[in-house]
Amino acid sequence: MSRLIVKNLPFSISEAKLRSTFSPHGSITDLQLKYKKDGKFRGFGFVGFLTEEGASKAKDWLDGTFIGAAKIKVEMCKELGQQEGKEKVVIVEEEKKKVELKTGAEKYKEDPKFQEFMSVHTRDATGGTWGNDSGGVVGVDTKNEVAEEEEEEDVDEEEKSEESKENNNSEPVSDLDYLKSKKTPKAPPKAPPKPPVDLFTVKITGLPYKSKKKDIKTLLAPLKPVSVRLPPKIKGIAFAGFTTEKEMKTALNKHKSFCGEHQIQVFKHTARSKIVEAAEPASKWSEQEAALEGVETVGESGRIFVRNLPYTATEEDISDLFSKFGPLTETTVPVDRLTRKYKGFAFVTFMMPEHAVAAFSALDGSSLMGRLLHLIPAKTKLEENDVTGGGTGSDSFKKAKEAKQKASAGSSHNWNSLFLGTSAVADVMAAQYGVDKARVVMDQEGKEGKTSAAVKLALGETEIVGQTRSFLEQEGVQLDIFNRKPDKRSKTVILAKNLPARTSPEELRDMFIKFGVVDRLVLPLHCLTAIIEFADPGEARAAFTKLAYSRFHNAPLYLEWAPENTFKKPFVKEAIIEQGVEEKEEIKKVADTVKEEEDTEPEEGSTLFVKNLNFSTTDEELKEHFVSCGSIQSGSVATKNDTKSGESLSMGFGFVTFYLKSSAEKALKTLQQSMLAEHCLELKRSTRASTNQTKSKTEKEKKSLGKPSTKLLVRNIPFQANKQEITQIFKTFGELSAVRLPTKLAGTGDHRGFAFIEYSSVSDAKAAFSSLVHSTHLYGRRLVLEWAQGETTLEELRDKTKQHWGDGRVGQEKRARFEMGNTTESAD
């Protein structure tokens, strides 16, 4: 809890003075002074801190100190609805201790003279002159005595009334007076009955069979219903009445929660006999209430509106808080367009409504960064792409298709990131070579034969992709993450594809800046693909939802969430960039040096086995001890997990891997029997690589597409392509030795959809592979390239056999028994 309550404050205190007192101990997110309805200060207030450390520090430092002449008391606040640990002690009258006062008159109680004295000095026979004349006992219950006095007074009044009647009877009475005396007096008018109180009632269904009223009160806590009714003949339902509508709405949030193992349903209950009043003219407030009547509960929509958030809370903070209860589908924290600060509220949508109910019950009224959260059921998000009926067949189908495309725009599986439209490629080629677009998209006859338009477009796309990749690398974009399936998508970076040629950056920025602040916009030379980075995730989400598959220059705009860490460096303002240029250049040089070392693999025989290590030696200390001999690729101390405590314990040995074999030999000569942490080290050559090196090799093998050679394997070839077109594409990068396109059986087709391309040199094969592997399309299908496995040599076959059978040793001898009739033979 990072929220404090400050008691015994002086009445002259102000918020500014209280803030200045507590602000040196941490960042304050909330500060409140409590007043009565008439404006009188109540003498206490609340202070919320950003972290629990700041709150505890302020409590320890300021508790018991003075503000002015008042000694304040600082305590940690408790969560709303939290019950104290101490139970209330019920005081029973029988268990009250009676305190007896000794007056000294006890020894004269039996003396007749003393009794006569007391009788003379008493008011009457029933009571004493003083309050403690009843035996000298303090705290005696006098209710019985008062009741007796009242009864005696009533008896006296009755006797007096009888005597007056007798006196009246002795006198002569007229007939009229006699009749009047027999007339019964009218009873005094009764007080009007109290009007019935209108309660706001909810109906609870799905309860356990033997539920009681205390179970209903426990379920609705911290709410306190005025009335709880369990129907005697119907089990499993209950009715709870509240005095205010606010309490009833809070109780409705318990819908689809659990009572034990039973899931309950909570509905608003209206009595059947209730008279519906005549409708009044609609006002602004009545219209608002009518609009809120159809709001779904949290158990139905799974969406929660969170308010009173601290202005420093980000979308990640809210997601981390609510994701403990279940997976989330969306978290939105609006940002003010002018001040660029968060507005203090958020919307959280759960995948399962049951998780939303659990989060609502647990977090409503809890503290986050020193502020009390207030949770309200939110309306279901309206989809803008909902298709309405009533149109013609073609129009409704078109709208349904567009809505389906927009709904699937944010899916993780999508086309390749460097996708280029065919028409845009033709425009760029025509402008670059100064020819008409018709010559690009039409087949052309030449000296070497017919040149297909598909081949020209494929080669043009390859050239444009190469230029785009080099431009993106200069702008600080990590292109390696685009070559593999992204593990996680970014929330602020969007890829815009299928852009028409000659798209201006100003036009593209104006289109996206309507939804929020754009930090970066990277548009390559040919303007066919763009990368847009927003400052806020909510604004990026709004732009993505609105612009995906929208029309842009008579072509659909393809949007895709970029992989996380698309840019090498985060966006920094220009004022900050100008500072420390020299330091950044030095850091860049060091990073480039480290990257070059990481890319190079260590030589064979460069790993040392280090024995007799101190159990307190760490990996960093081991590296520092051997760094004088050369550049180190890795250094690790072997550890094991303790079965009792679960901690990792050193095993007393480790491995050090250098990049060069000569560095390992130098370490063997110079650092043998050297001292590290008061232990004499023993060094030996290691016959196996370290764990880290093995992992890095396996990862590189997974990422690699085979061993470079002169032969390439091309997959996903369109069936309308022929051998001549494949040859025209690949001969651009070097001299070909052979092109083989395997065919199917007779009568089933021309080829099987893949081909083998063999170059005369490895350098030409590498050039073709590096140019065509990224994004090259032929007849609309992307060509997939891999290194083909060459012919297996005799040495490779021997190595495989050796690995399979374990250093050439055959398995254990087996003995087989053959039975033929009555004869039995055994063979070794």
N, C-alpha and C positions, 0 to 999 in steps of 0.2 A: 504494500500500500504506500503510495507516494503522496498522500493527502493528509494534512495536519489540521487539527482543531486547536485554536488558541483561545483559552478562557481567561477571565478576569482582566479584560482589557479596559483601559481608562475610557471614560465616556467622551473624551476629547480627541480620540484617535481618528485618523483619516486613512484612507486606502494608500495614499502616497507614502505616508510615514511607515505604515505596516510593511509595505513593499520594500522600502529602503532598509528596513530592519532584517528582512528575511532574504533578500536578493543576493547578498554576498555568499550565501551557502549553496546556491544552485539556481538553475533557470526556473522561474515561476511561470506556470501556465494558467493558473486560476487563483483569484483572490476575492473573497466575499466577506462583507461585514453584515451581520444579521440585525434587522430592525423589526419593530412591531408595526401593526397596521397604522398606528397614529404617528409613526416616524421616530419613536423613541428607541435608542440603541439598546440592545439586549446584553451587551458586555462580552460577546464572543464572536469569532469569525473563523473562516476556513482559508487555508493556503495550500495550493496544489503545486507540486514540483514535477519537473520533467522525468526525473529518475528517483528510484527509491534511495539511492545513496545520498542524494541531496537532501531528501526529507529526513532521513535518519541523522544526518550531520546537523541539520538545523534543530532537530529535536534535542539532541545531546548538548548542543551549544547554548540554546536559548531557553530551555526549560528551567524555570525557577529564577530567571533574570527579571529586571525591572524595566518597565517602560513608563517613564515619569515616576510617579509614586506608587504604581500598581505592580505587584509581583504576578507575572503571567504564568500560566500553566500550559505547556505544549504537549499534546498527546497525538498518537496515531488515530486516524479516523477508522471506523468500522464500516464494513460493507452494509448497504441497505438491506434490511431483512435479517441481518445476522443476529442470532439470539445469544444472550450472555450465557457464560458457562455456569454461573451460579443460579440455582433454582430459587424461586421465591419461597420463603418460609411462611407457612400458614400458621398464624398464632391462634391457638385454641384457648378459650376462656378458662377451661378447666386446668390448663397447664400454666396459668399465670401465677407468678409467685406473689403471695400476699405478704406485705410488710406490716408486721405488728408493732405498735408503739406501746411501750411499757409506761403506764401512768402512775403506778404505785397504789392504785385503788383495788387491786385484785385481792389483797389480804383482808379488806373490809367488806367484801361482798356479802358474807353471811351475818354481819353485825346488824341487828334490827334497827339500831339508832341511825346507822349510816343509810339504810334503806329508807327510813322515814325522812332523812335529810334530802335524799335524792328525789323522793316523790314530791316534796314541797317545792323544790327548785326546778321542776320540769314544767313545760308549757301545758301539757295534758298527759293523759295516761298512755298515749300511744307514741309520743315522740319526745326527744330530748331538747334541752335548750341549745346545746352546741352540736355541731355536726359530727363530733367524734364521741358522742355519749353512748354509742351502740357497741359497747364492749371494747373500745380502744383499738379497732381494726381499721386500717386505711384500705380503701379500694373495695369495700363490701358492696355487693350489688343491692341497690335500694329499690329496685323495680317492684318487688312484692309489697314493700311498705307503702309505696305510692298507690298501688292498686287497692290495697286495703283501705286507705284513707278515702279514695274516691268512692268505694262501695259504701262506706259509712255515711258519706255526704249524701249519696243517693237515697239511702234508707231514711235519713233525717228529712229530706225533702218530701218523700212519700208520706211519712207520718204527719208532716205539717199539712199536706194537701188533704189527707183523710180527716184531720181535725177541722179544717175549714169547711169540708163538706158536711160534717156532722152539725156544725154551727148553723150552716145554711139550712139544713133540713129542719132545724127546730123552729125557724121562722116560717110564716105562711108564704107560699109560692103561688103565683097566678098560673093559669093554664098556659098562657103564651110563653111565660118564662120556663115552665116545665118542658114544653115542646122544644124550645130553643136549647135547653140543656141536654135533651136527648139527641139533638142533631149532631152528627159526627163532623168534627172540624175537617176542612179541606186540607189535604196533604200539601206541603210546600212544593212549588214547581221544581221538578228535577232539572239538573244541569244538562244542557244539550250534549248529546254524545259527540265524542271527538271524531273529526273526519278521518276516514281511512287514509293511511299513508301509502302513497304510490311508490312501490319498490321497483327497481330495475332487476328483473329476474332472468337468470340463465338456466338452461336445462342441460344436465350432464347425463350422457348415456354411455353404455359400455363399462359400467362399474362392476367390480367383483360382486358375487352373490350376497356375501355377508358384510357388505360395507355399512359403516356406522357414520354418525354425524361428525365424530372427531376425525375420521378418515377424510371426509369432504373438507373440513377446515384445514387439515394438514396439506391437502392437495392444493388449496387455493391460497395458502400462505405466500407472502405476508399480508394478503388481503384478509379482511375480517367481515364476513357476511353478516347481515342483520338477522336473517332467518335462513335456516336450512331445513328442508322438508324431504323426508324419504317416504314415498307412497307405501302403505302397509301391504297392499295386494300385488304390487308390481315391483319386482326386484331388478336391480341393475341400473336404475335411473334415480336422479335426485334433482331438486330445485334449490337454488341459492339466490337470495335477494340482497340487493345492495341499495344504499341510499343515494348514490350518485351514479351518473351515467359513465363517468370516467372509470370508476371501479369496475363497472360491468364490462367496459371495453377491454380493460386489462385482464379480466377473467376470461374473456373470449380468446385471448392469446394462448390459453392452455389447450386449445383445440388440437387434437391428435397427439397429445402428450400421453405419458404412461402413468398408471396407478398400479404399482406392483408389476405384474406381467400383462395387464390389460391395457389396451390402447383406448382412450376415452374420446368422446366427441362432445364439444361444448357449443350450444346454440343459444341464440336469443329467444326468450320465451315471452309470448304475449297472451294474456288471458282471453278466452273466447268471449266472455261477457263484457269485455271492455268496449265502451261506446266510441265509435270513430267520430271525432269532431269534424265539423265542416272545414273544408280547405280554405285557408286564408290566402290572401294575395301573396304571391311569391316574392321574397326579398333576397338580398344578396346572401345572407347567412343561411336562409332556408334552402336556397339552391346549392350552397356548398355542402350542407348536411345531406341533402338528397344525393349529391354526387358521391359522398363517402359511404352511403348505405350499402352499395354493392361491392365494397372493397373486400377482397378475400382475406382470410386469416393467414397467419404465418404457416400453419400446417397445410394449407392448400396451395399457396403461391410459392413458398420457400424463399421469399424476398423480404429483406429487412431494411428499414430506414434508420440509420444511426445518426444522431445529432449530439450536439455539445461536445464535439471532438476538439482536441487541441489543434491549433493552427499549424503546428509542426508535424502532425501525424501524416505520413505518406501512404500511398496505396499499398506498399509492401508491409507497413506496420499493421494496417487493417487486415490484410490478407493473412498475415501470420497469426493475428489474434483469433480470427474466426475459423481458419483452416484446421484448428485443433479439434473441432466438432464434426468435420466432414469435408469432402471435396467441394470446392467453389467453382462456379461457372463464370462468374463475373464480379468484379469489384470496381466501383466507380467512385472517385473522390473529385468532385467538381473544383475547378480553379477559377478565380476571378480574372476576367480578361484584362482589366486595367491594372490592378495591383500585383497580379501574378502570385497571389497567395491563396491557400486553400480556404474554402468557404466555411469549414467547420462541420460539415455533414457528409454522409456517404451512403451508398446503396450497396448492399451485399446480397448476392443471389447464390443459394445452395443448389447442388445437384439433386439432393434428396430433401423433401420438406421435413422429414423427421429430424434431420440434423439441424435444420433451421429452428425448429421448436426447442431443441435442447440448447442451442446457442442463445436463443431469446430468453429462456428461463435462467440461464447461468450468468449472462452478461448484462442484463438489464439492471441498471443501478450500480454496476461495478465501476472501478476506477481505472482510467487509462491516462498515464502521464499527468496525474494530478487532477483530472476532471472526471466527473461522474457521467457515465454514458446513459443516454436515454434512447431506448429502442422502441420503434413503432412499426406495425405491419405496413409494408409498402404495396402499392398497386403493382399489378403485373405489367411488365414492360410491354408496351404496344409495339408490334412489329409494323414498320412502315411499308414493308413489302407484301402485306397481306393482299391476296387477290380477291377482288370483289366480283361477284357474278353480274350478269346482265349484259355482257358484251357479245359480239359476234364470235363465231367459232375460232376464226384465225386470230382475232384480237385477244381473246381469253387465253388461247394457247401461248401466244407470244408473251403475255404478261406472266403466265405461270412459269414459263421457261426463264424469264429474267429474274423472277423471284427465287427460283430454285438455284440459279447461278449465284445470286447475291448471298443466299443462305450458305452455300458451300465455298464461298470465297475465302473464309478464314480457316479452312481445313489444313491440316499439317502436310498432307500429300498434295503436291501440285507439280506443274511442269518445271523444267529446269530454269534456273534463275537468270541465265543469259539468253532467254528466248528472244528471237528477232522475227518480226513479221516478214513475209515474202515480199509484199509490195514495198515495204520500207527498205529492204535490202536492194531491190531493183532501183528505187529512186536514188539511193546513195551511190550505187555503181554507175548509174547514168550520169550523175553530177560529177563524180570523181574522174571518170574517163572521158567526159565530154561527148557522150553519144546519146542517141535517143533511147528512151525507155523501151520502146518496141523491139529494138535490136537485142536488148538484154533478155527479154522474156520470150523471145522467139528462137527456134532452132536455126542454126547457121551452118552453111556448107563451107568447108575449108579445104586446104591442100591435103591435110591428114585425114579428112573424112568429115562426117557430120558432127557438129558440137551441140550437144543437147542443152536446152535451156535449164534443165534441172542441175546439170553439172556446173554451169556458169553461176547459178544462184548459190549452190553449195560452196563453191570456192569463194564467192564474194562474201558469204556469211562468215566463212572461216577467217578471212582477212579482217572483217569488221570486228569479230569477236577478239582477235588478237590485239587489235588497236585499243579496244575497250578495256581489256584486261590490263594492258600497260598503263593506261590512263588512271584506272582505279587504284593500281598499286601506288602511283605517284600521289594520289589523294588520301592515302592512309587506309585503304580498304584491305582487309584480309581475304584474299581470294581462295585460300585453302579451305575455309569453312564452306564454300559453295560447291566444292568437289565431292562432299559427302553429305549424307542425310543429317540435318541439324538435330542435335539432341534437345535443344530448347530454342524457342523463337523469341525475338526481341519484342518489347511492348511499345517501343517508340520509333523504330526504324521500319520504313515501308519501301518495297521495291515496286516501281512503276514500269511496266513492260508494254510492248506493242505500241510504242509511241510512233507517230508519223515522223518522217524525215523533216529536218529543219525546224524542230520544235524549239522555241526560245525558252531560256530559263525563266525570264520574267513572266511569261504566260503560265508556265507550270507552277511557279511560286504563288502567283495570284490565285490560282485555283485551290491550292492547299492551305494558303494562309487564312482563308475564310474560317477555318475550324480551330485555329490556334497559332501559337508561335512556332515557326519553323527554324530550328537551329542551323541545320545544314541541308543543302541541296546539291548533290553531285550529279552532273549531267555530262556524259562523255562527248567526244568530238562530234559524232554523227547523230547524237540526240535521239537514240532509239531506246535507251534504258536509263532510268534515273533512280537515285537513292535519296529518299527524303527522311530526315530525322526531326521529330517533334520534341518540344521541351517537356510535354506532359503526356502520360499514357492515355488519359481520358480523351484528350483532344485528338491524339493519333487514332484511337478507336472510332471516334465519331467520323473522322475523315475517311477511314477505311470503309466503314459501313455505308457511308453516303456515296462514295465515288467508285466503289468496286463495280466493274462491268457497266459503268456509265459511258455515254457517248462523248468522245473527244476527237474532233476532226473526222467525223464519219467513220470512226473505228472504236470498238469497245476497249476500255482501259482496263488492263489486267493488273491487279494489285496482289501483292504477296508479302506476308510478314518476313522480314529478313532474319537470318540466324542471329543468335545472340553474339555479342562482341564482334559485330561487323566491322567496326572501325578499330584501328589499333589503339587509338587514344580517345578518351572521352572529350566531349565538347567543352571548351573553356573560352570565356569571354576574351576579347581582344586586349583589354587592359591587363589581364593576367598573363596573356601570352607574351607581351612585350618584356615582362620582367623575367630575369634569370635565363636569358637566351644561351649564355655560355655554359651554364650548368646543364641545360637540357642537351646541348651538343655533346658534352662529355658523357652524359648518361647514354645518349644514343650510340656513341662509339663503343662504350662498354657493352651495351646490349647487342650490338652487331657482332662484337668479338665473341660473346657468349653464344650467340646464335650459330656462328660459324663452327664453334667447337662442338655444339650439340648436333649439328648436321653431320660432322665427321664421325665415323665409327672408330672405336679403339682398335689398335692392332692386336694380333694374336700374341699371347704370352705377356700381355701388359697388366695382368691381374696378380696381386700378391695376397697371400694368406698371412694374416697378422695374428699371432698367438700371445697368450699371457697378458691380455688387456685388463686394466682395472675395471671393476664392475660399475664404477661411476663415470667411465669415459663415454662421451657422446659422439655422434657422427661428425659434428663440426670440429671437435677437438682432434679427432683422428685425421680429418682432412688437413687441418692446420699443421699437424706434425709432419705430413708428407708433401706439403705443397712446395717445399724448397727444391724438391727433386724434379719437378715438371708439372705440366697441366694435368689435373685430375678430372676424370670423367665421373667417377662416383666413389663414395666411401661409406661403408655401412658396418655397424656393429650388430652381430647376430643376437637376436633376442628371443625370449619365449614368454608365454603368459603364465602368471602364477595362478594355480587352481583355486587358491583360497581367496586372495585379494583381487584377482583379475588384472593386476598391473603387469606391465612388460618388464622382464628382468633380463639383464645382460648375461650372455653365456661365456664371456671371457675371451672371445675371438671375433675377428671381422675380416672384411675384404676391402682392398683398395685397388681401383682400376685406373690406370693412366691411359692417355691417348696414344703415347708412344711406348714402344717396347724398351727403348734406350732409357727412358725415365724410370721404368721398373728395375732395370739392371743397376742404375745409379742408386736407387733406394736400397737395393740389396747390399751394395758395397758400403754405403755411408751410414745407413740407419740401422744396420744389424746390431743387436744388443744395445740399442739406444733406450733412454729412459722416458717414459710417458706416464705421468701421474704416479710416480714412485714405483713403476713396474718396468722390468727389463723386457723389451719386446723381442720376439722371435719371428723372423720373416722367412717365408718359403714361397716358391712359385705355385700358383693355383692352376690346377688342371681344368677347372670349370669356371664359367663366368658367374658374376654376382647375380643376385636376384633382380636387381634393378635393370641390369644390362639385358637379362633374359626377357624381362617384360617389355623393354623398349624394342627389342628385336622382333618379338612376336607382334607388337603393334604395327611396326613398320612392314612386316610381312603381310599383315591383314590389309593395310592400306595400299600396298603395291599391287600392281596389275600384272605381275609376272616379271621374269628376268629379261632385260633387253636383249634382243637378238635381231637378225635380219628378216624375221618373218612376223607378220602381224595377222591377228584374227579379228575380222570385222563382222559384228553381229547386227541384227535388226535391219537388214537390207530389204527395201521394199521389193515386192515380187514383180513389179513392172519395170524395175531396173535391169539392165543387161550387163554383160561382161565389158563391153566397150565403154560404157559410162563409168563403171568402177575403175577401169584402167585410166581414163582421162582425169579422174579426180586424183589418183595416187601418183601418177607419173609427174605431176607438177612439182613434187618434192624430191625427186631423184630418179635414178635409172632402175627400172624394174627387171627382176630376173624371171618371175613367174607370177601369174594371176590365175587362181583356181577358184571356180564357183561351183561347188558340188551340186549336182542335179538330183532330182527325185527319180522314182521309178518311171518307167515309160507310161505316158498318158496321164500323169498326175500333176504336172507342172514343169516349169523351166528350171528353177533352182530351189534350194532349201532355205534361203534367207540368211546365209552367212557365206563368207569368202576368206581365202588365205592370200595375203599379199606378201611377196618376197622381194626384198631389195638386194642389190649387189653389195651394199655396204651398210654397216650398222649406223653410221652417222645419218645417212639418208632416212633410215627407218625411224630413228629418234626424232628427226625433224618433222616427219609426217605424223608421228604419234603425238608430239607436243602441240601441233597445230590443229589436228582434227579431233582430239579426245574431248575437248570442252563442249562445243555445241556446233555440230554440223548436221544439217538436215538435207535429206534427199527424198524428194516427193513427199515431204511432210513428216518423214520419220527420221529420228535422230540416230546417227551411226554410233555404235558402241564398239570401241577399240580395246583390244587386249594384246599382250605379247603372247605369241603362239609358242608352244613348247617345241624345241628343236628335236632332231633325231637323237635318241638315247645312245650314248657311247658305251663301250665295254666297261670302262672304269666306273661310269655312273651305275651300271647294272651291278657291278661288284659292291659298290658302296651301299646300294639299296639292300642287297642280300646280307651284307654284314650288319646293317642296322636292324634288319628284321630278325636275324638269327642270333644276334648278340656276340660279336667278335668272332664269328665263324664257327662257334661251337654248336653242335647239334644238340637237341634236347635229350632227355634221359632215355636210355635204352628201354624199349618196350618188348614184352614177350607176348606172343600170340599163340593161341592153342586152337588147333584144327581137329575136329572130330569127324571121322568118316567111318560110319558103322561102329564096329567094336574097336577100331584102331585109333590111337591118339598120338598125334605128333606135336611136338613143340619146336618152335624155331626162334632163334635169337635174332 
